[in-house]
Amino acid sequence: MKKIISFILLQIIAISAFAQRPESSVEMADLMRSNGKIYVVIAVLLTIFAALLLFLISQEMKLKRMEKKLNEHISNPK
């Protein structure tokens, strides 16, 4: 099983290294960079990731509060 996972990881690394050749140029990215729109795309992505991070943190805090109440209820039944 470890050999299979190692093989798959090596293949993924090889594919990603192959995909980053300097000869391959993406016209859309060049166009967006020249127009300055790439910064808008980056800002939108960062906003989405920040919102997801804040959502996950808030859910984690709520879950901790619920677990604490549950443990108190279990340890001190009425």
C-alpha positions as a printed Julia matrix, in Angstrom:
78×3 Matrix{Float64}:
   0.0    0.0     0.0
   2.84   2.4     0.82
   4.45   1.67   -2.53
   1.24   2.54   -4.38
   0.82   5.81   -2.49
   4.47   6.7    -3.07
   4.14   5.95   -6.77
   1.01   8.11   -7.08
   2.69  10.99   -5.24
   5.73  10.81   -7.47
   3.51  10.85  -10.55
   1.66  13.91   -9.3
   4.94  15.7    -8.6
   6.25  14.79  -12.05
   3.08  16.03  -13.75
   3.11  19.33  -11.86
   6.8   19.86  -12.68
   6.09  19.15  -16.35
   3.16  21.58  -16.33
   5.38  24.45  -15.16
   7.67  24.57  -18.15
   8.64  28.12  -19.08
   7.86  27.5   -22.77
   4.15  27.16  -22.1
   2.56  30.6   -22.0
  -1.05  31.2   -21.06
  -2.46  33.97  -23.21
  -5.37  34.67  -20.88
  -3.04  35.25  -17.91
  -0.81  37.51  -19.99
  -3.82  39.52  -21.16
  -5.2   39.87  -17.63
  -1.79  40.85  -16.3
  -1.35  43.5   -19.0
  -4.8   44.95  -18.3
  -4.32  44.84  -14.54
  -7.32  42.56  -14.07
  -5.22  39.81  -12.54
  -5.18  41.81   -9.31
  -8.98  41.77   -9.26
  -8.96  38.0    -9.66
  -6.41  37.63   -6.86
  -8.44  39.95   -4.61
 -11.61  37.94   -5.21
  -9.83  34.66   -4.51
  -8.27  36.0    -1.32
 -11.67  37.29   -0.2
 -13.27  33.89   -0.79
 -10.48  32.08    1.08
 -10.65  34.55    3.97
 -14.43  34.1     4.2
 -14.05  30.32    4.21
 -11.37  30.52    6.88
 -13.52  32.76    9.09
 -16.51  30.46    8.59
 -14.48  27.4     9.58
 -13.06  29.14   12.64
 -16.53  30.2    13.77
 -17.85  26.67   13.3
 -14.94  25.28   15.29
 -15.64  27.72   18.14
 -19.33  26.74   18.18
 -18.4   23.07   18.18
 -16.03  23.55   21.11
 -18.77  25.34   23.08
 -21.22  22.53   22.36
 -18.67  19.89   23.36
 -17.94  21.75   26.58
 -21.66  21.93   27.44
 -22.08  18.26   26.62
 -19.14  17.25   28.81
 -20.46  19.39   31.68
 -23.89  17.83   31.3
 -22.45  14.31   31.28
 -20.19  14.89   34.27
 -22.83  16.75   36.33
 -26.26  15.23   35.6
 -29.2   16.83   37.41
